[in-house]
Amino acid sequence: MFTINRLAHFGIFLGALTLGNFAHAEKADQDKPIILEAEKVSVNDVQQIYDLKGQILLIKGSIVVTGDDGHIQVDPEGYEYVDVKGSPDTTASFRQRREGPADEYMQGNGTQVTYNAKTEVLTITGDASLKRSLNMQMLDQLQGWKIEYDDITERYRVTPPANVKPEDLPLARAILSPRRKATLEK
């Protein structure tokens, strides 16, 4: 029987094991404009705050975020903080091309997706899933209540909800592809 501490250690171990070989997010995304589509967009250009409602589509370079309710804030240095929630019928989603191989992507979905462009941390909450794919083939997959991915340190963590009962564990699942020597040498 897993305990919450064992599950937390498992998540940390998975992060160290699997992400050591990921490529970083596509750096060209930083200099791309934000394209917003939604049923309703409220813009405060002075404070650099954007509120979005209904069928949200946000595109910034290779980053694509979808959802139903969103908030974007741009800091004075130009970095975006994106917070998008799904609706009761749909999830929020995130997809980004990885630097390196032409068709390598990170993609995930859950009840809520947040992305901090300055710290390059992606957080997916509520029945969360995160996948890494290459040429449309899934390489790694995570599932859990909350998934945090730090692109700078190339680590992720899967955590259970705060009110979890020990009998409900394990609440995290990972499918990890083997690492070949050729992919380790770049």
SVG drawing of the C-alpha trace seen along z (x, -y; Angstrom):
<svg xmlns="http://www.w3.org/2000/svg" viewBox="-20 -52 47 54">
<polyline fill="none" stroke="black" stroke-width="0.4" points="0.0,0.0 1.4,-3.4 1.5,-6.3 1.3,-9.9 5.1,-10.3 5.9,-7.3 3.8,-8.7 5.6,-12.1 8.9,-10.3 7.7,-8.3 6.8,-11.5 10.2,-13.1 11.9,-9.9 10.0,-9.8 10.9,-13.4 14.6,-12.8 14.4,-9.6 12.5,-10.7 13.1,-14.3 16.9,-14.3 16.8,-13.7 14.0,-16.1 14.8,-18.9 13.8,-22.4 10.8,-24.3 11.2,-26.0 13.1,-29.2 11.7,-31.0 8.3,-31.1 9.5,-33.8 9.6,-36.4 6.3,-35.5 3.1,-37.6 0.1,-36.2 -3.0,-35.4 -6.2,-35.2 -9.6,-34.0 -12.6,-33.7 -16.3,-34.5 -15.4,-37.5 -12.1,-39.2 -11.5,-42.0 -8.2,-43.9 -6.6,-46.2 -3.6,-47.4 -2.3,-49.7 -1.9,-46.8 -1.3,-44.2 -4.2,-42.0 -6.4,-40.0 -9.6,-38.1 -11.1,-35.5 -14.4,-33.8 -15.8,-30.9 -14.0,-28.7 -10.6,-30.1 -7.8,-29.5 -4.4,-31.1 -1.5,-30.7 2.1,-32.0 4.6,-30.4 4.3,-26.7 2.3,-27.0 -1.4,-26.3 -3.7,-26.6 -7.4,-26.0 -10.1,-26.2 -13.3,-28.0 -12.2,-30.7 -8.8,-32.4 -6.7,-35.1 -3.4,-36.3 -1.1,-38.8 2.1,-40.2 4.8,-41.4 6.9,-44.5 9.7,-42.3 7.2,-40.9 6.7,-37.5 3.2,-36.0 1.4,-34.2 -1.4,-32.2 -4.2,-30.6 -6.9,-28.7 -9.7,-26.6 -12.0,-24.1 -15.7,-23.9 -17.8,-21.1 -17.9,-19.5 -14.3,-20.2 -10.8,-20.3 -8.2,-22.9 -5.2,-21.9 -1.6,-22.9 0.7,-21.9 4.2,-23.1 6.8,-22.0 10.2,-21.1 13.5,-22.5 15.5,-19.9 13.8,-17.1 11.3,-18.6 8.2,-16.8 8.7,-16.5 5.9,-17.9 4.8,-18.2 1.0,-18.2 -1.3,-18.0 -4.8,-18.6 -6.8,-18.9 -9.4,-21.0 -6.9,-23.9 -3.7,-24.7 -1.3,-27.4 1.9,-28.4 4.5,-30.9 6.7,-32.0 9.3,-33.6 9.9,-30.5 8.9,-28.1 6.7,-26.1 3.6,-24.3 1.0,-23.2 -1.9,-21.0 -4.5,-20.4 -7.6,-18.2 -7.5,-14.8 -4.3,-15.9 -2.3,-14.2 0.9,-15.1 2.5,-13.4 5.7,-13.7 5.5,-12.6 7.9,-12.3 6.6,-12.0 3.1,-11.5 4.3,-8.5 3.8,-8.7 7.1,-8.4 6.2,-9.2 2.9,-9.8 1.9,-10.9 -1.5,-11.0 -2.5,-12.3 -4.4,-14.9 -1.7,-17.6 1.3,-17.6 4.0,-20.3 6.6,-20.4 9.7,-22.7 11.2,-23.2 14.4,-24.8 15.4,-22.0 13.6,-19.4 11.7,-17.8 8.1,-17.1 6.2,-16.1 2.8,-14.4 1.0,-15.1 -2.3,-13.9 -5.0,-16.2 -4.6,-17.5 -7.5,-15.6 -6.5,-12.2 -7.1,-9.1 -4.3,-6.4 -6.7,-3.8 -7.2,-5.9 -3.5,-5.6 -1.7,-5.3 -3.1,-8.3 -0.2,-8.7 0.7,-6.7 3.6,-7.0 4.5,-5.2 8.1,-5.8 9.9,-4.8 13.4,-3.4 16.2,-5.7 18.5,-4.6 22.2,-5.6 21.7,-7.4 19.1,-9.7 21.3,-10.5 24.2,-11.6 23.4,-15.0"/>
</svg>
